[in-house]
Amino acid sequence: MSPRKSLPKSTVNNAAPAKGSGMDRDRHLEDARHHPLDHPLPHPPHKPIKKPPLPKKHTPHSRPHEEELGPHTNKPGPIKPAPKLTRTGKNQP
């Protein structure tokens, strides 16, 4: 087998390829140079939307700490055990 020979690269087309179609790109760049305010670069600054403030959350414990709450008006009654049921479904005292 003979050794591989490297072929010299042609120097005809060494220029970097243009992005997109050449004439349209050149025309677009020329327009951008002559009229810079038509296409602000990179983009105009974002303005945040002003939102109304959220309402304050209601908390039932909004009193100052260690403040006396006073006596309860409706105290709980005595605990009543549930009645026992028989097999027939009658209450057993």
PyMOL Python script that loads the backbone (N, CA, C, O; Angstrom):
from pymol import cmd

cmd.read_pdbstr("""\
ATOM      1  N   MET A   1       0.829  -1.178   0.000  1.00  0.00           N
ATOM      2  CA  MET A   1       0.000   0.000   0.000  1.00  0.00           C
ATOM      3  C   MET A   1       0.873   1.240   0.000  1.00  0.00           C
ATOM      4  O   MET A   1       1.889   1.325   0.689  1.00  0.00           O
ATOM      5  N   SER A   2       0.444   2.172  -0.781  1.00  0.00           N
ATOM      6  CA  SER A   2       1.224   3.403  -0.854  1.00  0.00           C
ATOM      7  C   SER A   2       0.773   4.365   0.236  1.00  0.00           C
ATOM      8  O   SER A   2      -0.389   4.334   0.642  1.00  0.00           O
ATOM      9  N   PRO A   3       1.662   5.208   0.708  1.00  0.00           N
ATOM     10  CA  PRO A   3       1.271   6.161   1.755  1.00  0.00           C
ATOM     11  C   PRO A   3       0.264   7.180   1.230  1.00  0.00           C
ATOM     12  O   PRO A   3       0.255   7.545   0.054  1.00  0.00           O
ATOM     13  N   ARG A   4      -0.568   7.611   2.143  1.00  0.00           N
ATOM     14  CA  ARG A   4      -1.615   8.568   1.763  1.00  0.00           C
ATOM     15  C   ARG A   4      -0.979   9.933   1.529  1.00  0.00           C
ATOM     16  O   ARG A   4      -0.167  10.395   2.331  1.00  0.00           O
ATOM     17  N   LYS A   5      -1.350  10.565   0.437  1.00  0.00           N
ATOM     18  CA  LYS A   5      -0.810  11.878   0.118  1.00  0.00           C
ATOM     19  C   LYS A   5      -1.834  12.934   0.494  1.00  0.00           C
ATOM     20  O   LYS A   5      -3.017  12.796   0.182  1.00  0.00           O
ATOM     21  N   SER A   6      -1.389  13.977   1.155  1.00  0.00           N
ATOM     22  CA  SER A   6      -2.311  15.056   1.510  1.00  0.00           C
ATOM     23  C   SER A   6      -2.364  16.045   0.357  1.00  0.00           C
ATOM     24  O   SER A   6      -1.332  16.474  -0.158  1.00  0.00           O
ATOM     25  N   LEU A   7      -3.552  16.394  -0.031  1.00  0.00           N
ATOM     26  CA  LEU A   7      -3.743  17.342  -1.125  1.00  0.00           C
ATOM     27  C   LEU A   7      -3.775  18.754  -0.562  1.00  0.00           C
ATOM     28  O   LEU A   7      -4.385  18.980   0.483  1.00  0.00           O
ATOM     29  N   PRO A   8      -3.142  19.700  -1.222  1.00  0.00           N
ATOM     30  CA  PRO A   8      -3.201  21.090  -0.735  1.00  0.00           C
ATOM     31  C   PRO A   8      -4.617  21.634  -0.876  1.00  0.00           C
ATOM     32  O   PRO A   8      -5.288  21.399  -1.881  1.00  0.00           O
ATOM     33  N   LYS A   9      -5.057  22.353   0.129  1.00  0.00           N
ATOM     34  CA  LYS A   9      -6.407  22.919   0.102  1.00  0.00           C
ATOM     35  C   LYS A   9      -6.430  24.104  -0.837  1.00  0.00           C
ATOM     36  O   LYS A   9      -5.460  24.857  -0.927  1.00  0.00           O
ATOM     37  N   SER A  10      -7.515  24.264  -1.519  1.00  0.00           N
ATOM     38  CA  SER A  10      -7.611  25.392  -2.450  1.00  0.00           C
ATOM     39  C   SER A  10      -7.793  26.682  -1.655  1.00  0.00           C
ATOM     40  O   SER A  10      -8.485  26.707  -0.637  1.00  0.00           O
ATOM     41  N   THR A  11      -7.181  27.720  -2.121  1.00  0.00           N
ATOM     42  CA  THR A  11      -7.239  29.007  -1.430  1.00  0.00           C
ATOM     43  C   THR A  11      -8.249  29.933  -2.069  1.00  0.00           C
ATOM     44  O   THR A  11      -8.255  31.129  -1.779  1.00  0.00           O
ATOM     45  N   VAL A  12      -9.097  29.414  -2.928  1.00  0.00           N
ATOM     46  CA  VAL A  12     -10.055  30.251  -3.644  1.00  0.00           C
ATOM     47  C   VAL A  12     -11.159  30.732  -2.710  1.00  0.00           C
ATOM     48  O   VAL A  12     -11.525  31.907  -2.750  1.00  0.00           O
ATOM     49  N   ASN A  13     -11.700  29.847  -1.866  1.00  0.00           N
ATOM     50  CA  ASN A  13     -12.873  30.189  -1.057  1.00  0.00           C
ATOM     51  C   ASN A  13     -12.517  30.109   0.426  1.00  0.00           C
ATOM     52  O   ASN A  13     -13.135  29.335   1.156  1.00  0.00           O
ATOM     53  N   ASN A  14     -11.550  30.879   0.886  1.00  0.00           N
ATOM     54  CA  ASN A  14     -11.153  30.865   2.290  1.00  0.00           C
ATOM     55  C   ASN A  14     -11.913  31.888   3.121  1.00  0.00           C
ATOM     56  O   ASN A  14     -11.794  31.881   4.346  1.00  0.00           O
ATOM     57  N   ALA A  15     -12.682  32.760   2.501  1.00  0.00           N
ATOM     58  CA  ALA A  15     -13.419  33.779   3.245  1.00  0.00           C
ATOM     59  C   ALA A  15     -14.506  33.102   4.075  1.00  0.00           C
ATOM     60  O   ALA A  15     -15.064  32.081   3.673  1.00  0.00           O
ATOM     61  N   ALA A  16     -14.794  33.677   5.222  1.00  0.00           N
ATOM     62  CA  ALA A  16     -15.840  33.123   6.087  1.00  0.00           C
ATOM     63  C   ALA A  16     -17.189  33.283   5.395  1.00  0.00           C
ATOM     64  O   ALA A  16     -17.477  34.341   4.834  1.00  0.00           O
ATOM     65  N   PRO A  17     -18.000  32.263   5.431  1.00  0.00           N
ATOM     66  CA  PRO A  17     -19.302  32.387   4.765  1.00  0.00           C
ATOM     67  C   PRO A  17     -20.176  33.411   5.484  1.00  0.00           C
ATOM     68  O   PRO A  17     -20.189  33.486   6.713  1.00  0.00           O
ATOM     69  N   ALA A  18     -20.901  34.191   4.696  1.00  0.00           N
ATOM     70  CA  ALA A  18     -21.792  35.205   5.271  1.00  0.00           C
ATOM     71  C   ALA A  18     -23.009  34.512   5.852  1.00  0.00           C
ATOM     72  O   ALA A  18     -23.451  33.484   5.339  1.00  0.00           O
ATOM     73  N   LYS A  19     -23.545  35.069   6.912  1.00  0.00           N
ATOM     74  CA  LYS A  19     -24.737  34.492   7.520  1.00  0.00           C
ATOM     75  C   LYS A  19     -25.950  34.957   6.732  1.00  0.00           C
ATOM     76  O   LYS A  19     -26.083  36.145   6.438  1.00  0.00           O
ATOM     77  N   GLY A  20     -26.808  34.056   6.400  1.00  0.00           N
ATOM     78  CA  GLY A  20     -28.009  34.416   5.658  1.00  0.00           C
ATOM     79  C   GLY A  20     -27.672  34.778   4.223  1.00  0.00           C
ATOM     80  O   GLY A  20     -26.553  34.553   3.763  1.00  0.00           O
ATOM     81  N   SER A  21     -28.638  35.334   3.526  1.00  0.00           N
ATOM     82  CA  SER A  21     -28.374  35.752   2.150  1.00  0.00           C
ATOM     83  C   SER A  21     -27.624  37.074   2.185  1.00  0.00           C
ATOM     84  O   SER A  21     -28.008  37.986   2.917  1.00  0.00           O
ATOM     85  N   GLY A  22     -26.565  37.184   1.403  1.00  0.00           N
ATOM     86  CA  GLY A  22     -25.639  38.300   1.477  1.00  0.00           C
ATOM     87  C   GLY A  22     -26.256  39.657   1.234  1.00  0.00           C
ATOM     88  O   GLY A  22     -26.038  40.580   2.019  1.00  0.00           O
ATOM     89  N   MET A  23     -27.023  39.806   0.163  1.00  0.00           N
ATOM     90  CA  MET A  23     -27.551  41.130  -0.183  1.00  0.00           C
ATOM     91  C   MET A  23     -28.562  41.604   0.863  1.00  0.00           C
ATOM     92  O   MET A  23     -28.552  42.772   1.253  1.00  0.00           O
ATOM     93  N   ASP A  24     -29.418  40.715   1.308  1.00  0.00           N
ATOM     94  CA  ASP A  24     -30.415  41.113   2.306  1.00  0.00           C
ATOM     95  C   ASP A  24     -29.742  41.487   3.622  1.00  0.00           C
ATOM     96  O   ASP A  24     -30.140  42.451   4.277  1.00  0.00           O
ATOM     97  N   ARG A  25     -28.729  40.728   4.003  1.00  0.00           N
ATOM     98  CA  ARG A  25     -28.028  41.011   5.259  1.00  0.00           C
ATOM     99  C   ARG A  25     -27.310  42.346   5.178  1.00  0.00           C
ATOM    100  O   ARG A  25     -27.366  43.145   6.112  1.00  0.00           O
ATOM    101  N   ASP A  26     -26.640  42.586   4.067  1.00  0.00           N
ATOM    102  CA  ASP A  26     -25.935  43.862   3.905  1.00  0.00           C
ATOM    103  C   ASP A  26     -26.914  45.028   3.933  1.00  0.00           C
ATOM    104  O   ASP A  26     -26.646  46.056   4.554  1.00  0.00           O
ATOM    105  N   ARG A  27     -28.043  44.865   3.260  1.00  0.00           N
ATOM    106  CA  ARG A  27     -29.038  45.942   3.228  1.00  0.00           C
ATOM    107  C   ARG A  27     -29.605  46.183   4.628  1.00  0.00           C
ATOM    108  O   ARG A  27     -29.821  47.326   5.029  1.00  0.00           O
ATOM    109  N   HIS A  28     -29.839  45.119   5.352  1.00  0.00           N
ATOM    110  CA  HIS A  28     -30.368  45.258   6.709  1.00  0.00           C
ATOM    111  C   HIS A  28     -29.360  45.964   7.614  1.00  0.00           C
ATOM    112  O   HIS A  28     -29.734  46.842   8.392  1.00  0.00           O
ATOM    113  N   LEU A  29     -28.083  45.585   7.516  1.00  0.00           N
ATOM    114  CA  LEU A  29     -27.060  46.232   8.333  1.00  0.00           C
ATOM    115  C   LEU A  29     -26.901  47.701   7.963  1.00  0.00           C
ATOM    116  O   LEU A  29     -26.684  48.545   8.832  1.00  0.00           O
ATOM    117  N   GLU A  30     -27.009  48.004   6.669  1.00  0.00           N
ATOM    118  CA  GLU A  30     -26.898  49.397   6.241  1.00  0.00           C
ATOM    119  C   GLU A  30     -28.072  50.211   6.780  1.00  0.00           C
ATOM    120  O   GLU A  30     -27.884  51.338   7.239  1.00  0.00           O
ATOM    121  N   ASP A  31     -29.269  49.655   6.727  1.00  0.00           N
ATOM    122  CA  ASP A  31     -30.438  50.347   7.288  1.00  0.00           C
ATOM    123  C   ASP A  31     -30.259  50.564   8.787  1.00  0.00           C
ATOM    124  O   ASP A  31     -30.606  51.624   9.309  1.00  0.00           O
ATOM    125  N   ALA A  32     -29.725  49.574   9.472  1.00  0.00           N
ATOM    126  CA  ALA A  32     -29.539  49.700  10.914  1.00  0.00           C
ATOM    127  C   ALA A  32     -28.497  50.764  11.238  1.00  0.00           C
ATOM    128  O   ALA A  32     -28.610  51.455  12.251  1.00  0.00           O
ATOM    129  N   ARG A  33     -27.476  50.902  10.378  1.00  0.00           N
ATOM    130  CA  ARG A  33     -26.459  51.929  10.614  1.00  0.00           C
ATOM    131  C   ARG A  33     -27.019  53.326  10.365  1.00  0.00           C
ATOM    132  O   ARG A  33     -26.720  54.261  11.107  1.00  0.00           O
ATOM    133  N   HIS A  34     -27.829  53.465   9.322  1.00  0.00           N
ATOM    134  CA  HIS A  34     -28.349  54.789   8.973  1.00  0.00           C
ATOM    135  C   HIS A  34     -29.510  55.215   9.868  1.00  0.00           C
ATOM    136  O   HIS A  34     -29.702  56.405  10.116  1.00  0.00           O
ATOM    137  N   HIS A  35     -30.282  54.245  10.352  1.00  0.00           N
ATOM    138  CA  HIS A  35     -31.444  54.545  11.196  1.00  0.00           C
ATOM    139  C   HIS A  35     -31.338  53.735  12.488  1.00  0.00           C
ATOM    140  O   HIS A  35     -32.050  52.744  12.651  1.00  0.00           O
ATOM    141  N   PRO A  36     -30.470  54.139  13.402  1.00  0.00           N
ATOM    142  CA  PRO A  36     -30.249  53.306  14.593  1.00  0.00           C
ATOM    143  C   PRO A  36     -31.437  53.264  15.539  1.00  0.00           C
ATOM    144  O   PRO A  36     -31.564  52.310  16.307  1.00  0.00           O
ATOM    145  N   LEU A  37     -32.311  54.264  15.513  1.00  0.00           N
ATOM    146  CA  LEU A  37     -33.426  54.265  16.464  1.00  0.00           C
ATOM    147  C   LEU A  37     -34.563  53.352  16.030  1.00  0.00           C
ATOM    148  O   LEU A  37     -35.445  53.046  16.832  1.00  0.00           O
ATOM    149  N   ASP A  38     -34.558  52.905  14.757  1.00  0.00           N
ATOM    150  CA  ASP A  38     -35.592  51.969  14.319  1.00  0.00           C
ATOM    151  C   ASP A  38     -35.422  50.608  14.987  1.00  0.00           C
ATOM    152  O   ASP A  38     -36.405  49.919  15.258  1.00  0.00           O
ATOM    153  N   HIS A  39     -34.182  50.224  15.250  1.00  0.00           N
ATOM    154  CA  HIS A  39     -33.893  48.925  15.858  1.00  0.00           C
ATOM    155  C   HIS A  39     -32.994  49.153  17.066  1.00  0.00           C
ATOM    156  O   HIS A  39     -31.779  48.983  16.959  1.00  0.00           O
ATOM    157  N   PRO A  40     -33.553  49.531  18.208  1.00  0.00           N
ATOM    158  CA  PRO A  40     -32.685  49.737  19.372  1.00  0.00           C
ATOM    159  C   PRO A  40     -32.052  48.409  19.789  1.00  0.00           C
ATOM    160  O   PRO A  40     -32.729  47.384  19.866  1.00  0.00           O
ATOM    161  N   LEU A  41     -30.777  48.443  20.050  1.00  0.00           N
ATOM    162  CA  LEU A  41     -30.067  47.227  20.395  1.00  0.00           C
ATOM    163  C   LEU A  41     -29.682  47.234  21.861  1.00  0.00           C
ATOM    164  O   LEU A  41     -29.399  48.319  22.370  1.00  0.00           O
ATOM    165  N   PRO A  42     -29.645  46.159  22.565  1.00  0.00           N
ATOM    166  CA  PRO A  42     -30.245  44.906  22.164  1.00  0.00           C
ATOM    167  C   PRO A  42     -31.763  44.961  22.219  1.00  0.00           C
ATOM    168  O   PRO A  42     -32.418  44.337  21.385  1.00  0.00           O
ATOM    169  N   HIS A  43     -32.346  45.681  23.166  1.00  0.00           N
ATOM    170  CA  HIS A  43     -33.792  45.895  23.217  1.00  0.00           C
ATOM    171  C   HIS A  43     -34.055  46.975  24.255  1.00  0.00           C
ATOM    172  O   HIS A  43     -33.193  47.244  25.091  1.00  0.00           O
ATOM    173  N   PRO A  44     -35.212  47.590  24.219  1.00  0.00           N
ATOM    174  CA  PRO A  44     -35.499  48.630  25.214  1.00  0.00           C
ATOM    175  C   PRO A  44     -35.607  48.018  26.612  1.00  0.00           C
ATOM    176  O   PRO A  44     -35.929  46.838  26.749  1.00  0.00           O
ATOM    177  N   PRO A  45     -35.341  48.814  27.644  1.00  0.00           N
ATOM    178  CA  PRO A  45     -35.407  48.253  29.003  1.00  0.00           C
ATOM    179  C   PRO A  45     -36.837  47.871  29.367  1.00  0.00           C
ATOM    180  O   PRO A  45     -37.798  48.528  28.968  1.00  0.00           O
ATOM    181  N   HIS A  46     -36.946  46.805  30.125  1.00  0.00           N
ATOM    182  CA  HIS A  46     -38.266  46.336  30.548  1.00  0.00           C
ATOM    183  C   HIS A  46     -38.767  47.195  31.698  1.00  0.00           C
ATOM    184  O   HIS A  46     -38.013  47.522  32.615  1.00  0.00           O
ATOM    185  N   LYS A  47     -40.027  47.552  31.645  1.00  0.00           N
ATOM    186  CA  LYS A  47     -40.632  48.314  32.730  1.00  0.00           C
ATOM    187  C   LYS A  47     -41.586  47.383  33.469  1.00  0.00           C
ATOM    188  O   LYS A  47     -42.525  46.864  32.865  1.00  0.00           O
ATOM    189  N   PRO A  48     -41.369  47.166  34.744  1.00  0.00           N
ATOM    190  CA  PRO A  48     -42.260  46.254  35.463  1.00  0.00           C
ATOM    191  C   PRO A  48     -43.657  46.847  35.601  1.00  0.00           C
ATOM    192  O   PRO A  48     -43.821  48.062  35.717  1.00  0.00           O
ATOM    193  N   ILE A  49     -44.648  45.981  35.585  1.00  0.00           N
ATOM    194  CA  ILE A  49     -46.034  46.410  35.741  1.00  0.00           C
ATOM    195  C   ILE A  49     -46.267  46.717  37.213  1.00  0.00           C
ATOM    196  O   ILE A  49     -45.950  45.905  38.083  1.00  0.00           O
ATOM    197  N   LYS A  50     -46.821  47.891  37.485  1.00  0.00           N
ATOM    198  CA  LYS A  50     -47.090  48.261  38.871  1.00  0.00           C
ATOM    199  C   LYS A  50     -48.359  47.553  39.327  1.00  0.00           C
ATOM    200  O   LYS A  50     -49.413  47.678  38.705  1.00  0.00           O
ATOM    201  N   LYS A  51     -48.245  46.821  40.402  1.00  0.00           N
ATOM    202  CA  LYS A  51     -49.379  46.078  40.933  1.00  0.00           C
ATOM    203  C   LYS A  51     -49.812  46.719  42.243  1.00  0.00           C
ATOM    204  O   LYS A  51     -48.975  47.235  42.982  1.00  0.00           O
ATOM    205  N   PRO A  52     -51.117  46.693  42.544  1.00  0.00           N
ATOM    206  CA  PRO A  52     -51.559  47.239  43.829  1.00  0.00           C
ATOM    207  C   PRO A  52     -51.043  46.357  44.962  1.00  0.00           C
ATOM    208  O   PRO A  52     -50.878  45.151  44.781  1.00  0.00           O
ATOM    209  N   PRO A  53     -50.788  46.947  46.120  1.00  0.00           N
ATOM    210  CA  PRO A  53     -50.277  46.129  47.231  1.00  0.00           C
ATOM    211  C   PRO A  53     -51.334  45.139  47.696  1.00  0.00           C
ATOM    212  O   PRO A  53     -52.533  45.413  47.645  1.00  0.00           O
ATOM    213  N   LEU A  54     -50.869  43.995  48.144  1.00  0.00           N
ATOM    214  CA  LEU A  54     -51.784  42.963  48.621  1.00  0.00           C
ATOM    215  C   LEU A  54     -52.400  43.387  49.951  1.00  0.00           C
ATOM    216  O   LEU A  54     -51.745  44.063  50.744  1.00  0.00           O
ATOM    217  N   PRO A  55     -53.656  42.999  50.207  1.00  0.00           N
ATOM    218  CA  PRO A  55     -54.259  43.343  51.499  1.00  0.00           C
ATOM    219  C   PRO A  55     -53.561  42.570  52.616  1.00  0.00           C
ATOM    220  O   PRO A  55     -53.030  41.480  52.403  1.00  0.00           O
ATOM    221  N   LYS A  56     -53.575  43.161  53.808  1.00  0.00           N
ATOM    222  CA  LYS A  56     -52.943  42.500  54.944  1.00  0.00           C
ATOM    223  C   LYS A  56     -53.764  41.280  55.332  1.00  0.00           C
ATOM    224  O   LYS A  56     -54.994  41.303  55.287  1.00  0.00           O
ATOM    225  N   LYS A  57     -53.076  40.228  55.710  1.00  0.00           N
ATOM    226  CA  LYS A  57     -53.769  39.002  56.099  1.00  0.00           C
ATOM    227  C   LYS A  57     -54.406  39.191  57.469  1.00  0.00           C
ATOM    228  O   LYS A  57     -53.808  39.770  58.375  1.00  0.00           O
ATOM    229  N   HIS A  58     -55.620  38.695  57.601  1.00  0.00           N
ATOM    230  CA  HIS A  58     -56.325  38.796  58.876  1.00  0.00           C
ATOM    231  C   HIS A  58     -55.829  37.687  59.794  1.00  0.00           C
ATOM    232  O   HIS A  58     -55.833  36.514  59.422  1.00  0.00           O
ATOM    233  N   THR A  59     -55.414  38.056  60.968  1.00  0.00           N
ATOM    234  CA  THR A  59     -55.034  37.056  61.955  1.00  0.00           C
ATOM    235  C   THR A  59     -55.906  37.259  63.185  1.00  0.00           C
ATOM    236  O   THR A  59     -55.995  38.380  63.687  1.00  0.00           O
ATOM    237  N   PRO A  60     -56.550  36.211  63.685  1.00  0.00           N
ATOM    238  CA  PRO A  60     -57.421  36.374  64.851  1.00  0.00           C
ATOM    239  C   PRO A  60     -56.637  36.717  66.112  1.00  0.00           C
ATOM    240  O   PRO A  60     -57.208  37.235  67.072  1.00  0.00           O
ATOM    241  N   HIS A  61     -55.344  36.436  66.124  1.00  0.00           N
ATOM    242  CA  HIS A  61     -54.533  36.721  67.305  1.00  0.00           C
ATOM    243  C   HIS A  61     -53.690  37.963  67.050  1.00  0.00           C
ATOM    244  O   HIS A  61     -52.461  37.923  67.107  1.00  0.00           O
ATOM    245  N   SER A  62     -54.367  39.053  66.771  1.00  0.00           N
ATOM    246  CA  SER A  62     -53.623  40.269  66.440  1.00  0.00           C
ATOM    247  C   SER A  62     -53.482  41.198  67.644  1.00  0.00           C
ATOM    248  O   SER A  62     -53.136  42.368  67.478  1.00  0.00           O
ATOM    249  N   ARG A  63     -53.744  40.700  68.850  1.00  0.00           N
ATOM    250  CA  ARG A  63     -53.592  41.524  70.054  1.00  0.00           C
ATOM    251  C   ARG A  63     -52.119  41.575  70.444  1.00  0.00           C
ATOM    252  O   ARG A  63     -51.334  40.720  70.036  1.00  0.00           O
ATOM    253  N   PRO A  64     -51.753  42.566  71.225  1.00  0.00           N
ATOM    254  CA  PRO A  64     -50.359  42.594  71.708  1.00  0.00           C
ATOM    255  C   PRO A  64     -50.077  41.377  72.584  1.00  0.00           C
ATOM    256  O   PRO A  64     -50.992  40.796  73.169  1.00  0.00           O
ATOM    257  N   HIS A  65     -48.835  41.007  72.667  1.00  0.00           N
ATOM    258  CA  HIS A  65     -48.466  39.823  73.439  1.00  0.00           C
ATOM    259  C   HIS A  65     -48.781  40.024  74.923  1.00  0.00           C
ATOM    260  O   HIS A  65     -48.678  41.126  75.462  1.00  0.00           O
ATOM    261  N   GLU A  66     -49.167  38.918  75.557  1.00  0.00           N
ATOM    262  CA  GLU A  66     -49.440  38.853  76.996  1.00  0.00           C
ATOM    263  C   GLU A  66     -50.566  39.783  77.433  1.00  0.00           C
ATOM    264  O   GLU A  66     -50.580  40.249  78.572  1.00  0.00           O
ATOM    265  N   GLU A  67     -51.500  40.052  76.541  1.00  0.00           N
ATOM    266  CA  GLU A  67     -52.657  40.863  76.934  1.00  0.00           C
ATOM    267  C   GLU A  67     -53.735  39.912  77.450  1.00  0.00           C
ATOM    268  O   GLU A  67     -53.935  38.828  76.902  1.00  0.00           O
ATOM    269  N   GLU A  68     -54.417  40.326  78.495  1.00  0.00           N
ATOM    270  CA  GLU A  68     -55.466  39.486  79.066  1.00  0.00           C
ATOM    271  C   GLU A  68     -56.636  39.400  78.093  1.00  0.00           C
ATOM    272  O   GLU A  68     -57.095  40.413  77.564  1.00  0.00           O
ATOM    273  N   LEU A  69     -57.117  38.169  77.862  1.00  0.00           N
ATOM    274  CA  LEU A  69     -58.239  37.977  76.954  1.00  0.00           C
ATOM    275  C   LEU A  69     -59.576  38.069  77.682  1.00  0.00           C
ATOM    276  O   LEU A  69     -60.611  38.192  77.026  1.00  0.00           O
ATOM    277  N   GLY A  70     -59.592  38.014  78.993  1.00  0.00           N
ATOM    278  CA  GLY A  70     -60.847  38.095  79.725  1.00  0.00           C
ATOM    279  C   GLY A  70     -61.475  36.725  79.894  1.00  0.00           C
ATOM    280  O   GLY A  70     -60.979  35.740  79.349  1.00  0.00           O
ATOM    281  N   PRO A  71     -62.592  36.656  80.665  1.00  0.00           N
ATOM    282  CA  PRO A  71     -63.234  35.358  80.910  1.00  0.00           C
ATOM    283  C   PRO A  71     -63.975  34.871  79.665  1.00  0.00           C
ATOM    284  O   PRO A  71     -64.442  35.657  78.841  1.00  0.00           O
ATOM    285  N   HIS A  72     -64.064  33.563  79.565  1.00  0.00           N
ATOM    286  CA  HIS A  72     -64.818  32.986  78.452  1.00  0.00           C
ATOM    287  C   HIS A  72     -66.304  33.104  78.745  1.00  0.00           C
ATOM    288  O   HIS A  72     -66.727  32.931  79.888  1.00  0.00           O
ATOM    289  N   THR A  73     -67.093  33.394  77.731  1.00  0.00           N
ATOM    290  CA  THR A  73     -68.535  33.544  77.928  1.00  0.00           C
ATOM    291  C   THR A  73     -69.263  32.231  77.725  1.00  0.00           C
ATOM    292  O   THR A  73     -70.293  32.003  78.360  1.00  0.00           O
ATOM    293  N   ASN A  74     -68.770  31.375  76.873  1.00  0.00           N
ATOM    294  CA  ASN A  74     -69.452  30.096  76.645  1.00  0.00           C
ATOM    295  C   ASN A  74     -68.477  28.968  76.951  1.00  0.00           C
ATOM    296  O   ASN A  74     -67.816  28.432  76.061  1.00  0.00           O
ATOM    297  N   LYS A  75     -68.404  28.625  78.222  1.00  0.00           N
ATOM    298  CA  LYS A  75     -67.494  27.570  78.645  1.00  0.00           C
ATOM    299  C   LYS A  75     -68.028  26.223  78.164  1.00  0.00           C
ATOM    300  O   LYS A  75     -69.241  26.045  78.047  1.00  0.00           O
ATOM    301  N   PRO A  76     -67.138  25.276  77.885  1.00  0.00           N
ATOM    302  CA  PRO A  76     -67.609  23.963  77.435  1.00  0.00           C
ATOM    303  C   PRO A  76     -68.273  23.201  78.577  1.00  0.00           C
ATOM    304  O   PRO A  76     -67.887  23.337  79.738  1.00  0.00           O
ATOM    305  N   GLY A  77     -69.264  22.409  78.232  1.00  0.00           N
ATOM    306  CA  GLY A  77     -69.982  21.620  79.230  1.00  0.00           C
ATOM    307  C   GLY A  77     -69.199  20.376  79.606  1.00  0.00           C
ATOM    308  O   GLY A  77     -68.112  20.133  79.081  1.00  0.00           O
ATOM    309  N   PRO A  78     -69.763  19.578  80.530  1.00  0.00           N
ATOM    310  CA  PRO A  78     -69.070  18.350  80.935  1.00  0.00           C
ATOM    311  C   PRO A  78     -69.032  17.345  79.777  1.00  0.00           C
ATOM    312  O   PRO A  78     -69.902  17.337  78.906  1.00  0.00           O
ATOM    313  N   ILE A  79     -68.010  16.514  79.797  1.00  0.00           N
ATOM    314  CA  ILE A  79     -67.861  15.527  78.727  1.00  0.00           C
ATOM    315  C   ILE A  79     -68.843  14.399  78.984  1.00  0.00           C
ATOM    316  O   ILE A  79     -68.877  13.834  80.077  1.00  0.00           O
ATOM    317  N   LYS A  80     -69.633  14.073  77.985  1.00  0.00           N
ATOM    318  CA  LYS A  80     -70.633  13.022  78.088  1.00  0.00           C
ATOM    319  C   LYS A  80     -70.135  11.814  77.313  1.00  0.00           C
ATOM    320  O   LYS A  80     -69.822  11.937  76.128  1.00  0.00           O
ATOM    321  N   PRO A  81     -70.052  10.650  77.945  1.00  0.00           N
ATOM    322  CA  PRO A  81     -69.626   9.478  77.167  1.00  0.00           C
ATOM    323  C   PRO A  81     -70.723   9.074  76.183  1.00  0.00           C
ATOM    324  O   PRO A  81     -71.910   9.275  76.440  1.00  0.00           O
ATOM    325  N   ALA A  82     -70.312   8.511  75.074  1.00  0.00           N
ATOM    326  CA  ALA A  82     -71.280   8.087  74.058  1.00  0.00           C
ATOM    327  C   ALA A  82     -72.074   6.900  74.591  1.00  0.00           C
ATOM    328  O   ALA A  82     -71.505   6.040  75.264  1.00  0.00           O
ATOM    329  N   PRO A  83     -73.382   6.831  74.304  1.00  0.00           N
ATOM    330  CA  PRO A  83     -74.178   5.698  74.805  1.00  0.00           C
ATOM    331  C   PRO A  83     -73.758   4.407  74.116  1.00  0.00           C
ATOM    332  O   PRO A  83     -73.426   4.393  72.931  1.00  0.00           O
ATOM    333  N   LYS A  84     -73.779   3.316  74.891  1.00  0.00           N
ATOM    334  CA  LYS A  84     -73.410   2.024  74.338  1.00  0.00           C
ATOM    335  C   LYS A  84     -74.638   1.434  73.662  1.00  0.00           C
ATOM    336  O   LYS A  84     -75.755   1.546  74.168  1.00  0.00           O
ATOM    337  N   LEU A  85     -74.424   0.817  72.534  1.00  0.00           N
ATOM    338  CA  LEU A  85     -75.520   0.204  71.790  1.00  0.00           C
ATOM    339  C   LEU A  85     -75.456  -1.309  71.944  1.00  0.00           C
ATOM    340  O   LEU A  85     -74.377  -1.900  71.995  1.00  0.00           O
ATOM    341  N   THR A  86     -76.624  -1.919  72.015  1.00  0.00           N
ATOM    342  CA  THR A  86     -76.687  -3.379  72.077  1.00  0.00           C
ATOM    343  C   THR A  86     -76.694  -3.918  70.659  1.00  0.00           C
ATOM    344  O   THR A  86     -76.658  -3.160  69.689  1.00  0.00           O
ATOM    345  N   ARG A  87     -76.742  -5.251  70.552  1.00  0.00           N
ATOM    346  CA  ARG A  87     -76.743  -5.858  69.216  1.00  0.00           C
ATOM    347  C   ARG A  87     -78.023  -5.551  68.457  1.00  0.00           C
ATOM    348  O   ARG A  87     -78.026  -5.536  67.227  1.00  0.00           O
ATOM    349  N   THR A  88     -79.086  -5.310  69.162  1.00  0.00           N
ATOM    350  CA  THR A  88     -80.359  -5.010  68.493  1.00  0.00           C
ATOM    351  C   THR A  88     -80.449  -3.534  68.128  1.00  0.00           C
ATOM    352  O   THR A  88     -81.392  -3.142  67.441  1.00  0.00           O
ATOM    353  N   GLY A  89     -79.501  -2.698  68.560  1.00  0.00           N
ATOM    354  CA  GLY A  89     -79.503  -1.289  68.204  1.00  0.00           C
ATOM    355  C   GLY A  89     -80.114  -0.398  69.259  1.00  0.00           C
ATOM    356  O   GLY A  89     -80.307   0.793  69.019  1.00  0.00           O
ATOM    357  N   LYS A  90     -80.430  -0.953  70.444  1.00  0.00           N
ATOM    358  CA  LYS A  90     -81.024  -0.139  71.508  1.00  0.00           C
ATOM    359  C   LYS A  90     -79.923   0.439  72.386  1.00  0.00           C
ATOM    360  O   LYS A  90     -78.851  -0.149  72.530  1.00  0.00           O
ATOM    361  N   ASN A  91     -80.204   1.601  72.970  1.00  0.00           N
ATOM    362  CA  ASN A  91     -79.249   2.229  73.884  1.00  0.00           C
ATOM    363  C   ASN A  91     -79.240   1.472  75.203  1.00  0.00           C
ATOM    364  O   ASN A  91     -80.295   1.074  75.695  1.00  0.00           O
ATOM    365  N   GLN A  92     -78.089   1.274  75.765  1.00  0.00           N
ATOM    366  CA  GLN A  92     -77.956   0.618  77.054  1.00  0.00           C
ATOM    367  C   GLN A  92     -77.481   1.676  78.045  1.00  0.00           C
ATOM    368  O   GLN A  92     -76.453   2.314  77.816  1.00  0.00           O
ATOM    369  N   PRO A  93     -78.219   1.873  79.150  1.00  0.00           N
ATOM    370  CA  PRO A  93     -77.830   2.921  80.107  1.00  0.00           C
ATOM    371  C   PRO A  93     -76.589   2.605  80.884  1.00  0.00           C
ATOM    372  O   PRO A  93     -76.161   3.404  81.717  1.00  0.00           O
TER     373      PRO A  93
END
""", "prot")
cmd.dss("prot")
cmd.show_as("cartoon", "prot")
cmd.util.cbc("prot")
cmd.orient("prot")
